[in-house]
Amino acid sequence: GDFITESMLSSCVVLVCLSCLVALSHAANSPIIWQFHSANDVFEWEQMLDKGTRFFKVDPHFSSHKFCTSQSWYKDAQKRGCFPLSHDSPSESVAYHSLDDILQFLKSRSTRFQQEKAYISLCFKDAPKNICGVLPAAKSWLSLIDDFFGEANQLVSSLGLDVEFIFDGSATPTAGNECLKDRWRPWNCTYISDESPSEAFHSNDLDKGYDRFQVLDDSENILTWISSSQQNWGKFSNTSYPLMLWEPSDQKVIQQYGEFFRNNQTPNHDPGFVFNINIDPAMFVVYASPFSQEGLNFRNDQFLSAKYPQVTVIDFSSMSGNGAGKYLITTYERNAQWFISTSRFTSPLRTLENISTQPLNFTLRGAVNAQYKLSSASVDKSTYISICTSLGVCSILKVIEPGRYQMYLTVELTEAISVTSILSATAFSCGTRVPCVSALTLDAESAQDASCQAYLQIFVVPSTADSLKPLSTVMPKVCIQTSVPVVGGDVATVELLEDVIVDSSVCNKGDFLSFVSLATEDDSIHTGIVCTSPMMTAIRSVVGQIKNESVLIPVRSDVGRNSKVSVVLQRGVPILMEVHDTGYCHNSHSHNTRAAPTVCAAAPKATENVLVYNVGSLDRWIADLKDGTMLLSSCGRVQHGAYDQGTLPSVALYSTDDSTQFIEAHEGLHGDITDKGGCGLPLPFDGIVMDSWTLRNQIPSELSRSANQKLRRPRTGLRFN
């Protein structure tokens, strides 16, 4: 079933009550994780590993010799056929990955697979009838798997890989396939309740091959799970494998099964529970946040009916006393009144403790429809918060202590730097005794010169004593050109603390690195990244094209609207994150399982309410966007995916001692909501929702830059270097 009915839940309650005394204390420590389902486009594996995936499932689809000649990798002299990786019936016009591509990927990432355990389930599709018979097709099918079995074992043994293959689908010794019971040992198999021998639920009878069934792997049928729980999970309560559920996408179902498992787990089953998912891992850990121990999906009455969220993080870790720590600052509007909220959190962010919520005692002129930006900067042992609206009014607050703010200065940008309005203005630390602000501005020139959609400017906020003096700019005004009119944008800037090598040029210590994101009328996101030296007359392009030393042409990088960005330094390395709504989910049940196009060859389409993230180190952004021919995707080096559904996201990165993490806020979906992209439906909430999940592997390595270069490029669609 696709959901758990009320009558089914009443059955679950009985089980919960019977088991809670023995299970709850143990279950809190048992992992609830994910398997990447129908992971047939191996170009995605690099990112999936970086996102923490350790379980993969692929669909080797038995195909005829005639079909296989359409695949460039097919070289079988015996004309036995092949196994393209495709859940649905493959098409001759599409280039697919093969089982050999998996082995090549394992080889190219051997160091990582030596250090981290991985499981790869092989769900064979379209097997010949009577596998154990004498027909040529059956013999070809068996011998092809024999070949792969030998090659995979040899690779794992020779390189010392900690990788285990598991048979699924038609390669398990079910009724009629008894000849497989001793074939391909010691690889184990999944047990599916309505397909596998019922006796194997309890028995490990070697003679019948029941010992091969070691992984309980069932669908979204709550009655099946209730039956298994009533039998104390049979032999699977004592195996070294997690229990597996396939393949929910909606938050309601994920949380129902998470609750069911938590309350019905046996005390001695440490491997936990795996959701076989088609959605991005970030979306899974957000949706499963009460159980996954990996994410945050915060909904609180404090933010009920609230709109237009903006977030920033301030660090008071050096503060003496109980107030030391990191704090989330959130601004929002409710019932025509603006508020500022302060919440303390631990890192990684899993809970929020509200310290104070208070109305803003000044008017946010121009903050209509979320046209404003909240940011913060620490300068000369002081912390400042900046709130800049589309009318060019920047209110600079000084943080006395978390929850206490004092108006420092109000800057009228429209007068100070002659702009008519701004798309975004973000405060940052810039080596002076007061904050700097980077701004995307619109002015009379941009109205007259259609080639300039906006301007990038950086200036120093004056001290209170100099508040009447003109703003001091620290870079020339940069014209930004796009071929489609701009409807929104954001900018974040950081001062580099050390030299950063960018291809053959260098962004020097003390330079400002500005991360620009623009949304255009055609639902596209455009990215530009530039370095500038204070008071220099020229800028250097990191991503995008520079013309005439003062014109930036950003590259089209994604599809969507309402883009927001953040940038921080992690051990001197710039980490950049962008979020937007109306995005595209590369991973969904439909997109993962269809025969064409493959995931990495698909052309993204803007989809209402889909929230998307892009995050990675500067060198990964350069690698994916430097020549402007490839959109960001789950197949590149910048981590990318759909993480929730809603509108008007805001994001703030922050650094810890050993990693970069973040907090995101957006308006939730409510009312009669539908999953228009089939991406995974969230629980409804009329207000502000806050998301976070653990960011991994943001600092680049040689392995992460080279692994996918060893794989074949797709025949059509996205190009992969």
C-alpha positions in Angstrom: 0.0 0.0 0.0 1.0 3.6 -0.6 -0.1 4.7 2.9 -1.0 3.4 6.3 -4.8 3.6 7.0 -6.3 4.4 10.3 -7.4 0.8 10.8 -3.9 -0.4 10.1 -2.5 2.0 12.6 -4.9 0.7 15.2 -3.2 -2.7 14.7 0.2 -1.1 15.1 -0.8 0.5 18.4 -1.2 -3.0 19.9 2.3 -3.9 18.7 3.8 -0.7 20.0 2.3 -1.3 23.5 3.5 -4.9 23.7 7.0 -4.0 22.6 7.7 -0.6 24.0 9.1 -1.8 27.3 11.9 -3.8 25.7 12.5 -1.8 22.5 12.4 2.0 23.1 15.6 2.4 25.0 17.5 0.3 22.4 15.9 1.6 19.3 17.0 5.2 19.8 20.5 4.1 19.1 19.7 1.9 16.1 20.4 3.5 12.7 17.6 4.4 10.3 19.4 5.0 7.0 18.8 4.6 3.3 19.6 2.6 0.2 19.9 4.5 -3.1 17.3 2.7 -5.2 17.6 2.0 -9.0 21.0 3.6 -8.9 21.5 2.8 -12.6 23.2 6.0 -13.7 26.7 5.4 -12.3 27.6 9.0 -12.9 25.5 9.7 -9.7 27.5 7.4 -7.5 30.2 9.9 -6.7 27.8 12.3 -5.2 25.8 9.6 -3.5 29.0 8.5 -1.7 29.8 12.0 -0.7 26.2 12.3 0.7 26.8 9.3 2.9 25.2 6.5 0.9 26.4 3.0 1.7 23.7 0.9 0.2 23.1 0.8 -3.6 20.6 -1.1 -5.7 20.9 -1.5 -9.5 18.8 -3.2 -12.1 20.8 -5.3 -14.5 18.2 -5.8 -17.3 18.8 -9.0 -19.4 18.8 -8.0 -23.0 19.3 -9.7 -26.4 22.4 -9.7 -28.5 20.6 -7.6 -31.0 19.8 -4.9 -28.5 23.3 -5.0 -26.9 25.0 -4.1 -30.2 23.5 -0.7 -29.7 25.7 -0.2 -26.6 29.3 0.9 -27.2 30.6 -1.2 -24.4 29.2 -4.5 -25.6 32.0 -6.8 -26.8 30.7 -10.3 -26.1 32.0 -12.6 -28.8 29.6 -15.4 -27.8 26.6 -13.1 -28.5 25.0 -14.1 -25.2 23.4 -10.7 -24.6 24.1 -8.2 -21.8 22.9 -6.5 -18.7 22.3 -2.7 -19.3 21.4 -1.0 -16.0 17.8 0.0 -16.4 14.7 -0.7 -14.3 12.3 -0.4 -17.3 12.8 -2.1 -20.6 15.8 -0.4 -22.2 15.7 1.5 -25.5 18.3 1.1 -28.3 18.5 4.9 -28.6 19.8 5.3 -25.1 23.4 4.7 -23.8 23.2 2.8 -20.5 25.8 2.0 -17.9 26.8 -1.7 -17.4 27.9 -3.9 -14.6 31.4 -3.4 -15.7 31.0 0.3 -15.1 30.3 -0.5 -11.4 33.5 -2.4 -11.2 35.4 0.4 -12.8 33.9 2.9 -10.4 34.9 0.6 -7.4 38.4 0.4 -8.8 38.7 4.2 -9.3 37.5 4.8 -5.7 39.4 1.8 -4.2 40.9 3.8 -1.3 37.5 4.9 -0.2 35.9 1.4 -0.5 38.8 0.0 1.5 37.9 2.3 4.3 34.1 2.4 4.2 31.7 -0.6 3.9 29.3 -0.6 0.9 26.5 -3.0 -0.1 25.4 -3.3 -3.8 22.1 -5.1 -4.4 21.7 -6.6 -7.9 18.0 -6.7 -8.8 18.1 -8.7 -12.1 15.2 -7.9 -14.4 13.6 -9.8 -17.3 15.3 -13.2 -16.7 14.5 -15.9 -19.2 11.8 -18.4 -18.3 12.9 -21.6 -16.7 16.3 -20.3 -15.5 17.3 -23.8 -14.5 16.4 -25.3 -17.9 18.4 -26.0 -21.0 17.3 -23.2 -23.3 20.1 -21.1 -24.8 18.8 -17.9 -23.2 18.9 -19.4 -19.7 22.4 -20.7 -20.2 23.5 -17.3 -21.5 21.9 -15.5 -18.5 23.6 -17.8 -16.0 27.0 -17.7 -17.7 27.0 -13.9 -17.9 26.3 -13.7 -14.2 29.0 -16.3 -13.6 31.5 -13.9 -15.4 30.5 -10.9 -13.4 30.6 -12.9 -10.1 34.2 -14.0 -10.9 35.3 -10.5 -12.0 33.7 -8.8 -9.0 35.2 -11.2 -6.5 38.7 -10.9 -8.1 38.5 -7.1 -7.9 37.3 -7.0 -4.3 40.0 -9.5 -3.3 42.9 -7.9 -5.2 42.2 -4.4 -3.9 41.0 -5.3 -0.5 37.6 -3.6 -0.9 35.0 -3.7 1.8 32.2 -4.3 -0.6 29.4 -6.9 -0.5 27.1 -7.8 -3.4 23.6 -9.0 -2.6 21.3 -10.8 -5.1 17.8 -9.5 -5.6 15.1 -10.0 -8.1 15.2 -13.1 -10.4 18.7 -14.2 -9.2 17.5 -15.5 -5.9 16.7 -19.3 -5.3 12.9 -18.9 -5.2 10.5 -21.6 -6.3 11.5 -22.9 -9.7 15.0 -21.5 -9.4 16.3 -24.1 -7.0 19.4 -24.6 -9.1 20.6 -21.2 -7.8 20.8 -22.3 -4.2 24.5 -23.1 -4.3 25.4 -21.0 -7.2 27.4 -17.8 -6.6 28.1 -18.5 -2.9 28.8 -16.8 -0.6 26.8 -13.9 -1.9 23.5 -13.6 0.0 20.0 -12.8 -1.2 17.0 -10.6 -0.2 13.9 -12.2 1.2 10.6 -10.7 -0.1 7.6 -12.0 1.8 5.3 -12.6 -1.1 8.0 -14.1 -3.4 10.5 -16.0 -1.3 10.0 -19.4 0.3 7.9 -18.8 3.4 10.0 -21.4 5.4 13.1 -19.3 4.8 11.6 -16.6 7.1 12.7 -18.7 10.0 14.9 -21.4 8.5 18.6 -21.4 7.4 18.3 -24.9 5.9 21.5 -25.3 3.9 20.3 -28.1 1.8 17.3 -26.0 0.5 19.4 -22.9 0.1 17.4 -21.0 2.8 20.6 -19.8 4.3 21.1 -17.6 1.3 18.1 -15.4 2.3 19.6 -13.0 4.8 18.1 -9.6 4.1 14.4 -9.0 4.8 13.3 -6.6 2.0 9.6 -5.8 1.9 7.3 -3.2 0.2 5.0 -0.6 1.7 2.5 -3.1 2.9 1.9 -2.4 6.6 0.1 -5.8 7.1 3.3 -7.6 6.0 5.4 -5.6 8.4 2.9 -6.2 11.2 3.0 -9.9 10.5 6.9 -9.9 10.5 7.0 -8.0 13.8 4.5 -10.4 15.4 6.9 -13.2 14.5 9.7 -11.3 16.1 11.2 -10.7 12.6 12.0 -14.5 12.3 15.7 -15.2 11.7 16.3 -11.7 10.5 16.4 -10.4 14.1 19.8 -12.0 14.4 21.4 -11.3 11.0 24.1 -8.7 10.4 21.9 -6.9 7.8 19.3 -4.2 8.4 15.7 -4.7 7.6 14.7 -3.0 4.3 11.6 -1.2 3.1 10.9 -0.2 -0.5 10.3 2.5 -1.6 8.5 5.4 0.1 9.0 9.0 -1.0 6.3 11.0 1.0 7.2 12.3 4.5 4.0 11.0 6.0 4.8 7.4 5.0 8.5 7.7 5.9 7.6 8.9 9.4 4.9 6.3 9.9 7.3 3.5 9.1 10.1 5.2 11.1 7.8 5.3 14.1 6.6 1.7 13.5 10.2 0.4 13.3 11.4 2.4 16.4 8.6 0.9 18.5 8.8 -2.7 17.2 12.5 -3.3 16.8 14.0 -6.3 18.6 16.7 -5.4 21.2 19.4 -7.5 19.6 19.1 -6.2 16.0 21.8 -3.6 15.9 22.0 -3.1 12.0 18.8 -1.1 12.1 16.4 -0.2 9.3 17.0 0.9 5.7 14.6 2.8 3.5 15.1 2.0 -0.1 14.6 5.4 -1.6 14.4 7.1 -5.0 14.6 10.6 -3.6 17.7 12.5 -2.7 19.4 11.5 0.6 19.0 15.0 1.8 15.2 14.9 1.4 15.1 11.5 3.1 17.0 12.6 6.2 14.9 15.8 6.4 11.7 13.9 6.1 12.9 11.2 8.5 14.5 13.7 10.9 12.7 12.3 14.1 14.5 9.0 13.5 17.4 9.4 11.1 19.7 11.3 13.5 21.0 13.0 10.4 18.6 15.9 9.7 16.4 18.6 11.0 12.8 19.4 9.9 11.7 22.0 12.5 8.1 23.1 12.7 7.0 25.1 15.7 3.9 27.1 16.7 6.3 30.1 17.0 6.5 30.2 13.2 2.8 29.3 12.5 1.3 31.6 9.8 4.7 33.3 9.4 6.0 34.4 6.0 9.1 35.7 4.3 11.8 34.0 6.4 15.5 35.0 6.3 18.2 33.4 8.4 21.7 34.0 9.5 24.0 32.5 12.1 26.1 34.3 14.7 28.9 32.7 16.7 29.2 33.5 20.4 31.3 30.4 21.2 34.0 32.5 22.9 31.4 34.1 25.1 31.9 33.4 28.8 29.2 31.7 30.8 26.2 29.6 29.8 25.4 31.8 26.8 28.4 30.5 24.8 27.5 28.9 21.5 26.1 29.4 18.0 22.7 31.2 17.5 20.3 31.2 14.6 18.7 34.6 13.9 15.5 34.5 11.9 13.4 37.4 10.7 9.9 37.0 9.4 6.5 38.7 8.9 3.2 37.7 10.5 0.0 39.7 10.3 1.7 42.7 8.8 4.3 42.8 11.7 8.0 41.9 11.5 9.8 39.9 14.1 13.3 38.9 14.9 13.9 35.5 16.6 17.0 34.2 18.3 17.5 30.5 18.9 20.5 28.6 20.3 21.6 25.4 18.8 24.3 22.7 19.0 26.3 21.6 16.0 25.4 19.6 14.1 22.0 21.3 14.2 19.4 18.9 15.5 17.4 21.0 18.0 16.5 24.7 18.4 16.1 26.4 21.7 14.3 29.8 21.4 16.0 32.5 23.4 13.9 35.5 22.4 11.3 36.6 19.9 10.6 40.3 19.6 9.0 42.7 17.1 11.3 44.8 15.1 11.1 48.3 16.4 11.7 49.9 13.0 10.0 49.7 9.7 11.3 47.4 7.0 10.5 49.7 4.1 10.6 47.7 0.9 10.5 44.2 2.5 7.3 43.3 0.7 7.1 39.8 -0.7 10.4 38.8 0.8 12.4 41.4 -1.0 15.0 41.8 1.7 18.1 40.1 3.0 19.3 39.3 6.5 23.0 38.7 7.1 25.6 39.1 9.9 29.3 40.0 10.3 31.8 39.9 13.1 34.2 42.8 13.1 36.7 43.9 15.6 35.2 41.7 18.4 31.7 43.0 17.7 28.9 41.2 15.8 26.5 43.1 13.6 23.2 42.1 11.9 22.2 43.7 8.6 18.7 43.9 7.2 18.6 45.4 3.8 15.3 45.8 1.8 14.6 46.2 -1.9 14.2 50.0 -1.5 17.8 50.2 -0.5 17.3 50.7 3.2 19.9 48.9 5.3 19.4 48.7 9.0 22.6 47.7 10.8 22.1 46.3 14.4 24.8 45.7 16.9 24.5 42.5 18.9 24.9 43.3 22.6 24.3 39.6 23.5 22.2 36.9 21.9 18.6 38.2 21.9 19.6 41.8 22.6 20.2 44.2 19.7 20.9 47.9 19.4 20.4 50.0 16.3 23.8 50.9 15.0 23.1 52.7 11.8 20.5 53.1 9.0 22.0 53.5 5.5 19.9 54.8 2.7 21.6 53.1 -0.3 19.3 54.9 -2.8 20.9 58.1 -1.7 24.4 56.9 -0.7 25.3 55.1 -3.9 22.5 56.4 -6.2 20.6 53.2 -6.8 16.9 52.9 -7.4 16.5 49.6 -5.7 18.5 46.5 -4.7 18.1 42.8 -5.3 20.2 41.8 -2.3 22.7 43.3 0.1 24.8 41.2 2.4 27.1 42.2 5.2 30.5 40.5 5.6 33.8 40.9 7.6 36.3 42.8 5.5 39.3 43.7 7.7 38.0 47.0 8.7 36.5 48.2 12.0 33.0 48.2 10.5 31.3 45.7 8.2 31.4 45.7 4.5 28.3 45.1 2.3 28.1 43.5 -1.1 25.0 44.5 -3.1 23.2 43.6 -6.3 21.8 46.9 -7.3 19.5 48.4 -9.9 19.7 52.1 -10.9 18.9 54.6 -13.6 21.8 53.3 -15.8 20.4 49.7 -15.7 17.0 51.0 -16.7 18.5 52.9 -19.7 21.1 50.2 -20.6 19.2 47.0 -21.2 22.5 45.1 -21.5 23.1 45.6 -17.7 20.5 43.6 -15.8 22.0 44.5 -12.4 25.3 45.8 -10.9 27.6 44.3 -8.3 29.0 46.8 -5.8 30.9 46.5 -2.5 31.2 49.3 0.0 32.2 49.9 3.6 29.5 50.8 6.1 30.4 54.1 7.8 30.9 54.3 11.5 28.3 56.1 13.5 30.6 59.1 13.7 30.8 59.2 9.9 27.2 58.3 9.1 26.7 61.4 7.0 29.7 60.8 4.8 29.4 59.1 1.4 29.9 55.3 1.4 33.4 54.2 0.6 33.3 51.7 -2.3 36.0 49.0 -2.4 35.6 47.8 -6.0 34.4 49.2 -9.3 30.8 48.9 -10.2 30.4 45.7 -12.2 27.7 45.4 -14.9 26.0 42.0 -14.9 24.6 40.9 -18.2 22.1 38.1 -18.9 20.3 37.3 -22.1 16.9 37.1 -20.2 15.5 39.8 -17.8 16.4 39.3 -14.2 13.6 38.9 -11.7 15.6 38.3 -8.5 19.0 37.6 -7.1 21.3 37.3 -4.2 25.0 37.8 -3.4 27.3 36.7 -0.6 30.9 37.8 -0.2 33.8 36.6 1.9 37.3 37.9 2.5 39.9 35.3 1.6 42.3 34.5 4.4 44.8 32.8 2.2 45.7 32.5 -1.5 43.2 30.4 -3.6 44.4 28.9 -6.8 41.8 29.3 -9.6 42.9 27.4 -12.7 46.1 29.2 -13.8 45.3 32.5 -11.9 45.2 33.2 -8.2 42.7 34.9 -5.9 45.0 36.4 -3.3 44.9 36.6 0.4 42.8 39.7 1.3 40.7 39.5 -1.9 36.9 39.5 -1.8 35.3 36.5 -3.3 31.7 37.3 -4.4 29.1 34.6 -5.1 26.3 36.0 -7.3 23.1 34.1 -8.2 20.4 35.6 -10.5 16.9 34.3 -11.3 15.6 35.2 -14.7 12.1 35.3 -16.3 12.5 31.9 -18.0 12.9 30.1 -14.6 16.6 29.8 -14.9 19.3 30.4 -12.3 22.6 32.1 -13.4 25.8 32.0 -11.4 28.8 34.3 -11.4 31.8 34.1 -9.0 34.4 36.8 -9.0 37.5 37.9 -7.1 38.4 41.5 -6.5 41.2 43.2 -4.7 40.2 46.1 -2.5 40.6 49.4 -4.4 41.7 47.7 -7.6 40.2 48.7 -10.9 39.6 45.2 -12.3 37.9 42.0 -11.3 38.8 38.4 -12.0 36.3 35.8 -13.0 36.1 32.5 -11.3 32.8 31.4 -12.8 31.4 33.5 -15.7 32.9 35.6 -18.3 34.5 39.1 -17.8 34.3 41.6 -20.6 36.1 45.0 -20.7 37.2 44.5 -17.1 33.9 45.6 -15.6 31.2 43.4 -17.2 30.3 40.0 -15.8 28.3 37.5 -17.8 27.2 34.7 -15.4 26.6 31.2 -16.6 23.2 29.4 -16.6 23.6 26.8 -13.8 20.1 25.5 -12.9 16.4 25.9 -13.2 14.2 27.6 -10.6 13.3 30.8 -8.9 14.0 32.8 -5.7 17.7 31.9 -5.3 19.6 32.6 -2.1 23.3 32.0 -1.5 25.8 31.8 1.4 29.6 31.4 1.5 32.0 30.6 4.4 35.6 29.6 4.7 36.4 26.1 6.0 40.2 25.8 6.8 40.7 28.6 4.3 38.7 26.8 1.5 35.6 28.7 0.3 32.4 26.6 0.6 29.5 27.9 -1.4 25.8 27.0 -1.1 22.8 28.0 -3.1 19.1 27.1 -2.6 16.0 27.9 -4.7 12.4 26.9 -5.2 10.7 25.8 -8.4 13.6 23.5 -9.1 13.9 20.0 -10.5 14.3 16.7 -8.7 16.8 14.5 -10.6 15.9 11.6 -8.3 12.3 10.4 -8.1 10.7 7.0 -8.7 9.8 8.0 -12.2 13.1 9.5 -13.1 15.2 6.7 -11.6 13.2 3.8 -13.2 12.3 5.1 -16.6 14.2 3.8 -19.6 14.7 7.2 -21.2 16.2 9.6 -20.6 18.7 8.4 -18.0 19.0 10.5 -14.9 22.2 12.3 -16.0 20.9 12.9 -19.6 17.6 14.4 -18.5 16.9 18.1 -19.3 15.8 19.7 -16.0 12.4 21.3 -16.0 11.3 23.9 -13.4 8.7 22.3 -11.1 6.5 24.2 -8.8 7.4 24.0 -5.0 10.5 21.8 -5.5 13.3 23.1 -3.2 16.8 22.4 -4.5 20.3 22.8 -3.0 23.7 23.2 -4.6 26.7 23.1 -2.2 30.4 22.5 -2.6 33.9 23.9 -2.4 35.0 26.6 -4.8 37.0 24.2 -7.0 34.0 22.0 -7.5 31.8 24.9 -8.6 34.6 25.8 -11.1 34.8 22.3 -12.4 31.1 22.1 -13.0 30.5 25.6 -14.4 33.8 26.9 -15.8 32.8 26.5 -19.5 29.1 27.3 -19.1 27.9 24.2 -21.0 26.6 22.0 -18.1 23.9 22.6 -15.5 24.4 21.6 -11.9 23.0 18.2 -11.2 23.3 15.1 -9.1 25.9 13.9 -11.7 28.5 16.6 -11.1 30.9 17.5 -8.4 28.8 20.2 -6.6 26.4 18.3 -4.4 22.9 18.9 -5.8 19.4 17.6 -5.1 15.9 18.3 -4.0 15.6 18.4 -0.2 12.0 19.5 0.5 9.0 21.3 -1.0 7.9 24.8 -0.3 8.7 28.4 -1.4 11.0 31.3 -0.7 14.0 29.6 0.9 16.8 31.3 2.8 20.2 29.7 3.8 23.1 30.4 6.1 26.3 28.4 6.1 28.5 28.3 9.2 31.8 26.6 10.1 32.6 24.3 13.0 36.1 23.1 14.0 36.1 20.3 11.4 33.2 20.8 9.0 30.8 23.2 7.3 27.1 23.0 8.2 24.0 25.1 7.5 20.5 26.0 8.3 17.7 26.7 5.8 14.2 28.2 6.2 11.3 28.4 3.8 7.5 28.7 3.7 5.9 25.4 4.0 3.1 24.0 1.8 -0.4 23.9 3.2 -3.9 23.4 2.1 -4.7 21.0 -0.7 -1.1 20.2 -1.7 0.0 17.9 -4.5 3.3 16.5 -5.5 3.5 17.9 -9.1 7.0 16.5 -9.8 6.6 13.2 -8.0 9.6 14.2 -5.9 8.3 13.3 -2.4 5.5 15.2 -0.6 6.2 16.9 2.7 3.8 17.1 5.6 1.7 20.3 5.3 2.6 23.3 7.5 1.1 26.8 7.3 4.2 28.7 8.4 8.0 28.6 8.3 9.8 25.3 8.1 13.5 25.0 9.0 15.7 22.2 7.4 19.2 21.0 7.9 21.2 17.9 7.3 24.8 16.8 7.8 27.1 18.1 5.0 29.9 15.7 4.2 33.0 15.7 2.1 33.0 19.4 1.3 36.8 19.8 1.3 38.0 18.4 -2.1 40.4 15.6 -2.7 42.1 14.2 -5.8 39.9 11.2 -5.7 36.7 13.3 -5.8 38.0 15.2 -8.8 39.0 12.2 -10.9 36.7 9.3 -10.3 34.0 10.1 -12.8 36.6 11.0 -15.4 37.3 7.2 -15.7 33.7 6.5 -16.7 32.2 6.8 -20.2 30.4 10.0 -21.0 26.7 9.7 -21.8 25.8 9.7 -25.5 23.4 12.6 -25.2 22.3 15.2 -22.6 24.6 16.6 -19.9 28.3 16.5 -20.6 30.6 15.2 -17.9 34.3 16.1 -17.9 
